[in-house]
Amino acid sequence: MGLKQLKNFYKNKRIFITGHTGFKGMWLFLILSFFGAKVKGYSLSLSKNDNFIFFRIFKKKFLKESFFNDIVDYKTLSKKINTFRPHIIFHLAAQSLVIESQKKPLETLETNVLGTNNLIKSSIIQKSVKSVVIATSDKCYLNTNKKKAFNENSTLGGVEVYSSSKAMCEQLINSYLLKSKKKLHFGLSSVRAGNVIGGGDFSKYRIIPDIIKNSKTKVISLRNPKHIRPWQHVLDVCYGYLLIPIFHYKNKVRYSGPYNVGPFKKKYINVLNLTKKFSNVIGKKYKIKVRKIKFIESRLLLLNSQKIKKFLKWFPLYDFEKSIYLTALWYKYYLEKKDIKKFTHSQIENYFNVR
């Protein structure tokens, strides 16, 4: 679907994004603003030591379009949704870090499961809502580390708190769809995306942000250098999110349900290879160390994305090489203190002009 069609659909629509200060949330916020949508964001309050660096770059422009509170607070979340009366909701607010979830299991379950339930309940009350898209994770599947790609019918489960919470979110969404799919006044879908890379991610325990944080010492410690993930560019993932509401508007029953979003090519890239390729592009040579860690992480994760390809005609524009190049270029500009706002906008425009 091309830029003209996307702009025609999203122009002047009221869009509510939870987790808009995060990595993917900010890209989605910027893209929708580029399309001419009326966007409001809802996230945790900013704090001195948070990792919302990407949002802070654009803070002046988007602060007045932001609500700050916890999605666990149902009363406030529901009130903001009712006040704004959105047409479309993208739910990205979550505890999204595997290691952090194992340090704070109760908080993770409350945010990811209770927060998602609060969002759906609030959407049911507000009759203006026509589409709800919930970002879960490829880690929602029961992973036995076999070389087989998960599809949407694969068994849900979890080997640690984060993946368990995402499996619970999926089961929660399924319960709403099974109970009241035809009665819901909006389309309801989850998106199970693979490991997303792109400029603007400054989260803890993630390989590319770790490389950037250690750009002066030029020493990087890898937890699991041989672990394989379905790496993909953030713009390809956001494009998947953006297609779903368009189809919800066409037929909310037919197009509701889960969608995997992952790379098509079966080229397996591990953490070590990603680190080396990224370092080459930004022009820095790192000393790589391997450190043992007590936290649980799956060794192998592969996705089958044929459903979204067949149903919504989605396909990734960027392969791994292009994705890593564009990601590294963003951080290179950031480290060199160039106009990162302008460069971010140019990446968005270039992507959708080609589509």
Phi and psi in degrees as a GROMACS rama.xvg file:
@    title "Ramachandran Plot"
@    xaxis  label "Phi"
@    yaxis  label "Psi"
@TYPE xy
-85.1488  173.929  GLY-2
-59.7714  -41.9259  LEU-3
-60.8427  -44.8387  LYS-4
-65.2573  -41.3004  GLN-5
-64.5216  -43.4057  LEU-6
-66.2284  -40.0178  LYS-7
-61.2111  -38.1005  ASN-8
-74.2844  -45.5982  PHE-9
-87.5294  -16.81  TYR-10
-57.8313  126.328  LYS-11
69.0735  2.33867  ASN-12
-75.3289  144.714  LYS-13
-87.9904  119.521  ARG-14
-119.8  130.811  ILE-15
-112.765  122.349  PHE-16
-118.126  120.989  ILE-17
-89.3779  145.979  THR-18
74.4366  31.3448  GLY-19
-75.214  -12.1135  HIS-20
-86.7298  -9.4902  THR-21
-81.2622  -179.754  GLY-22
-58.4486  -62.8556  PHE-23
-69.5005  -35.8942  LYS-24
-60.3353  -39.3749  GLY-25
-68.2362  -41.6284  MET-26
-61.1065  -43.1141  TRP-27
-64.4915  -41.4082  LEU-28
-60.0956  -46.1493  PHE-29
-66.0541  -41.0769  LEU-30
-64.039  -47.2415  ILE-31
-64.8404  -35.582  LEU-32
-64.1574  -40.1168  SER-33
-61.2028  -34.8619  PHE-34
-77.0638  -11.4815  PHE-35
92.3415  16.9446  GLY-36
-78.1433  160.528  ALA-37
-98.3034  105.328  LYS-38
-110.635  136.489  VAL-39
-124.149  140.376  LYS-40
-112.941  152.158  GLY-41
-137.228  115.587  TYR-42
-148.219  172.277  SER-43
-61.0933  152.107  LEU-44
-61.3473  146.334  SER-45
-68.5681  143.779  LEU-46
-134.29  166.347  SER-47
-58.4911  -40.8429  LYS-48
-109.572  23.4787  ASN-49
-76.4246  175.921  ASP-50
-108.52  25.7697  ASN-51
-86.3432  47.4925  PHE-52
-63.8772  -39.7645  ILE-53
-60.3164  -44.6898  PHE-54
-64.5912  -40.1153  PHE-55
-62.447  -29.182  ARG-56
-61.6012  -37.1215  ILE-57
-105.438  10.3684  PHE-58
-52.8012  -45.3525  LYS-59
-59.2104  -37.9379  LYS-60
-74.8805  -37.226  LYS-61
-108.419  -2.216  PHE-62
-60.5283  -39.1975  LEU-63
-72.1096  -13.4663  LYS-64
-99.8087  18.1355  GLU-65
-119.862  137.413  SER-66
-108.804  138.823  PHE-67
-120.352  114.95  PHE-68
-172.221  175.036  ASN-69
-91.6581  135.291  ASP-70
-69.5052  -12.4362  ILE-71
-70.3181  -22.2946  VAL-72
-82.2564  91.1513  ASP-73
-61.3266  -42.4318  TYR-74
-59.3972  -46.95  LYS-75
-70.3352  -43.2414  THR-76
-58.9613  -48.5296  LEU-77
-61.988  -40.0213  SER-78
-62.6634  -43.8588  LYS-79
-66.0619  -39.611  LYS-80
-65.6941  -42.5367  ILE-81
-65.0223  -35.8308  ASN-82
-69.446  -42.619  THR-83
-79.7157  -30.0367  PHE-84
53.8517  61.5793  ARG-85
-71.2473  155.14  PRO-86
-87.7063  -34.4442  HIS-87
-135.507  139.737  ILE-88
-124.423  129.763  ILE-89
-110.163  118.894  PHE-90
-103.51  103.482  HIS-91
-116.672  -7.79826  LEU-92
-66.3869  126.733  ALA-93
-170.707  162.836  ALA-94
-85.2735  106.679  GLN-95
-105.881  7.11409  SER-96
-108.577  123.628  LEU-97
-59.7681  -47.3332  VAL-98
-69.0355  -41.5753  ILE-99
-61.4103  -36.1373  GLU-100
-65.6119  -32.8045  SER-101
-76.003  -21.5806  GLN-102
-80.7484  -31.8516  LYS-103
-130.794  69.5623  LYS-104
-63.4969  -42.5099  PRO-105
-65.9414  -45.3283  LEU-106
-60.9158  -39.033  GLU-107
-63.027  -46.6515  THR-108
-65.3593  -40.1978  LEU-109
-63.5769  -48.2484  GLU-110
-65.9266  -49.0034  THR-111
-76.9345  -39.4301  ASN-112
-93.7428  -55.7178  VAL-113
-63.3264  -40.2562  LEU-114
-60.9011  -41.2048  GLY-115
-66.0446  -41.0876  THR-116
-63.7405  -39.966  ASN-117
-60.0005  -40.7468  ASN-118
-65.0108  -46.1186  LEU-119
-65.3676  -43.9835  ILE-120
-59.7625  -42.3816  LYS-121
-64.9361  -36.0274  SER-122
-68.7377  -36.0012  SER-123
-64.2645  -37.6066  ILE-124
-69.75  -38.1184  ILE-125
-89.6058  109.297  GLN-126
-73.1029  -11.0729  LYS-127
-72.1728  -20.6897  SER-128
-71.3309  127.72  VAL-129
-113.44  -16.5332  LYS-130
-153.534  133.856  SER-131
-127.746  122.524  VAL-132
-117.803  122.346  VAL-133
-113.625  121.711  ILE-134
-81.242  117.948  ALA-135
-108.116  -113.767  THR-136
-170.807  153.471  SER-137
-67.3628  -13.9715  ASP-138
-83.2381  5.95452  LYS-139
-74.2657  -13.3552  CYS-140
-84.179  151.596  TYR-141
-72.678  107.434  LEU-142
-100.558  116.214  ASN-143
-107.364  16.419  THR-144
61.0253  32.9478  ASN-145
-93.2463  151.311  LYS-146
-79.7676  60.7369  LYS-147
-135.742  129.625  LYS-148
-74.8703  137.336  ALA-149
-77.0614  136.372  PHE-150
-111.31  178.36  ASN-151
-64.7393  -16.5415  GLU-152
-96.793  0.810866  ASN-153
-65.6532  156.249  SER-154
-64.7305  131.197  THR-155
-81.2281  150.924  LEU-156
173.256  -171.378  GLY-157
-160.845  143.086  GLY-158
-101.736  -6.05979  VAL-159
-154.649  179.157  GLU-160
-62.4933  -43.1684  VAL-161
-61.2716  -52.9178  TYR-162
-64.4087  -35.9467  SER-163
-62.78  -41.9826  SER-164
-64.1662  -36.259  SER-165
-72.1306  -36.6791  LYS-166
-62.9975  -39.8838  ALA-167
-63.5551  -39.8677  MET-168
-59.5146  -44.0981  CYS-169
-63.5384  -41.4678  GLU-170
-66.205  -35.7468  GLN-171
-63.3444  -47.4618  LEU-172
-61.0004  -43.5024  ILE-173
-58.9907  -38.8345  ASN-174
-65.0707  -38.9808  SER-175
-65.9697  -40.4116  TYR-176
-69.5302  -40.6375  LEU-177
-67.7302  -37.6179  LEU-178
-79.5667  -38.4524  LYS-179
-145.98  34.4966  SER-180
-55.3888  -45.7856  LYS-181
-77.5633  -22.7294  LYS-182
-85.2112  -25.3809  LYS-183
-61.0806  139.906  LEU-184
-89.9026  10.3451  HIS-185
-142.17  157.6  PHE-186
-76.0369  143.78  GLY-187
-131.804  119.117  LEU-188
-137.979  150.713  SER-189
-108.974  152.225  SER-190
-121.606  120.913  VAL-191
-104.906  88.9142  ARG-192
-91.6615  153.17  ALA-193
-77.498  -164.483  GLY-194
-72.153  120.076  ASN-195
-99.2362  131.446  VAL-196
-120.968  158.017  ILE-197
157.295  167.159  GLY-198
-64.9359  150.086  GLY-199
98.663  -3.75541  GLY-200
-87.4082  119.68  ASP-201
-126.36  25.4479  PHE-202
-70.9802  158.454  SER-203
-75.5926  156.479  LYS-204
63.9794  20.5781  TYR-205
-116.116  142.351  ARG-206
-63.7435  -47.9296  ILE-207
-67.9586  -46.8984  ILE-208
-57.4123  -35.8712  PRO-209
-64.348  -38.6716  ASP-210
-62.3318  -44.0746  ILE-211
-66.4187  -42.0959  ILE-212
-63.4645  -25.2819  LYS-213
-106.32  24.8075  ASN-214
-67.4324  -21.685  SER-215
-86.2714  -41.0838  LYS-216
-77.7425  -25.4518  THR-217
57.7795  34.66  LYS-218
-127.026  127.899  VAL-219
-126.782  133.85  ILE-220
-103.315  126.365  SER-221
-104.749  131.721  LEU-222
-75.5946  -45.7386  ARG-223
-138.982  75.9283  ASN-224
-60.4489  -25.1919  PRO-225
-97.4875  1.42663  LYS-226
-70.1625  139.053  HIS-227
-109.136  135.889  ILE-228
-135.179  154.932  ARG-229
-81.9793  77.3898  PRO-230
-65.7912  140.258  TRP-231
-157.905  156.645  GLN-232
-78.8948  144.822  HIS-233
-59.0387  -33.1229  VAL-234
-68.7929  -35.2065  LEU-235
-65.2497  -39.7148  ASP-236
-68.2347  -45.1027  VAL-237
-60.7384  -36.6676  CYS-238
-60.5953  -39.415  TYR-239
-62.1749  -45.7821  GLY-240
-56.1774  -44.6167  TYR-241
-70.236  -28.0957  LEU-242
-70.6445  -35.6475  LEU-243
-59.2494  -48.2452  ILE-244
-59.2016  -34.141  PRO-245
-59.5524  -40.7717  ILE-246
-78.6211  -30.7379  PHE-247
-58.9352  -39.64  HIS-248
-65.4577  -31.2489  TYR-249
-74.0195  -44.2861  LYS-250
-160.198  96.6469  ASN-251
-65.3421  -29.1559  LYS-252
-77.7432  -49.5776  VAL-253
-61.0638  -40.5515  ARG-254
-99.6963  4.27982  TYR-255
-74.3836  165.195  SER-256
111.604  -179.018  GLY-257
-83.3746  151.949  PRO-258
-137.463  128.865  TYR-259
-80.4531  141.976  ASN-260
-131.012  106.088  VAL-261
-150.036  169.8  GLY-262
-65.3832  147.236  PRO-263
-80.6315  -39.5529  PHE-264
-70.5527  133.872  LYS-265
-86.6932  59.9378  LYS-266
-108.619  109.382  LYS-267
-84.9425  118.701  TYR-268
-116.37  125.146  ILE-269
-94.1763  174.498  ASN-270
-61.5472  -40.444  VAL-271
-62.834  -45.8569  LEU-272
-65.0355  -38.9908  ASN-273
-61.7665  -43.0573  LEU-274
-59.9582  -44.9641  THR-275
-65.6695  -43.8885  LYS-276
-66.1214  -42.1959  LYS-277
-63.2799  -45.138  PHE-278
-62.0855  -37.1902  SER-279
-63.391  -41.2023  ASN-280
-68.5462  -42.2773  VAL-281
-78.7941  -5.22147  ILE-282
76.2703  31.5421  GLY-283
-127.356  136.182  LYS-284
-101.624  120.814  LYS-285
-104.171  147.173  TYR-286
-87.5347  121.342  LYS-287
-99.7794  124.735  ILE-288
-115.73  153.586  LYS-289
-112.245  129.305  VAL-290
-124.155  140.388  ARG-291
-78.3894  146.808  LYS-292
-140.093  144.142  ILE-293
-82.2447  -10.653  LYS-294
-81.5319  151.685  PHE-295
-88.854  130.837  ILE-296
-143.539  137.844  GLU-297
-66.1711  142.151  SER-298
-78.5307  -35.9371  ARG-299
-133.838  134.067  LEU-300
-146.256  118.849  LEU-301
-130.923  143.996  LEU-302
-118.581  144.944  LEU-303
-105.851  117.884  ASN-304
-112.169  29.2246  SER-305
-69.0524  -28.7627  GLN-306
-63.567  -50.1334  LYS-307
-68.2533  -28.3151  ILE-308
-66.9032  -44.87  LYS-309
-73.2765  -46.5233  LYS-310
-76.9632  -44.4166  PHE-311
-112.857  -0.202308  LEU-312
61.3612  29.8265  LYS-313
-79.3267  142.817  TRP-314
-152.64  149.304  PHE-315
-72.7111  135.011  PRO-316
-80.6304  -32.4419  LEU-317
-108.588  133.07  TYR-318
-82.4842  -178.849  ASP-319
-60.5989  -43.9207  PHE-320
-60.3535  -44.5438  GLU-321
-67.7024  -39.6072  LYS-322
-61.9747  -45.7037  SER-323
-69.9598  -34.6339  ILE-324
-65.174  -48.6089  TYR-325
-67.3368  -34.7687  LEU-326
-65.6575  -48.6164  THR-327
-62.9627  -36.7736  ALA-328
-63.9899  -39.4565  LEU-329
-59.649  -48.1213  TRP-330
-69.7894  -30.7037  TYR-331
-63.3036  -44.1755  LYS-332
-64.3344  -39.3246  TYR-333
-63.1007  -46.7511  TYR-334
-65.7605  -31.1721  LEU-335
-86.6459  3.71406  GLU-336
58.5382  37.0137  LYS-337
-83.0036  177.307  LYS-338
-72.7325  89.5875  ASP-339
-72.9946  -27.5318  ILE-340
-61.91  -50.6477  LYS-341
-62.5387  -40.4372  LYS-342
-68.174  -38.8532  PHE-343
-61.9697  -46.7839  THR-344
-61.3515  -37.8856  HIS-345
-66.9202  -35.4087  SER-346
-65.1722  -39.7662  GLN-347
-65.3143  -48.5533  ILE-348
-62.315  -44.224  GLU-349
-61.4067  -41.863  ASN-350
-62.7467  -51.1319  TYR-351
-79.6146  -22.4371  PHE-352
-67.6607  -33.7528  ASN-353
-74.2539  -38.7959  VAL-354
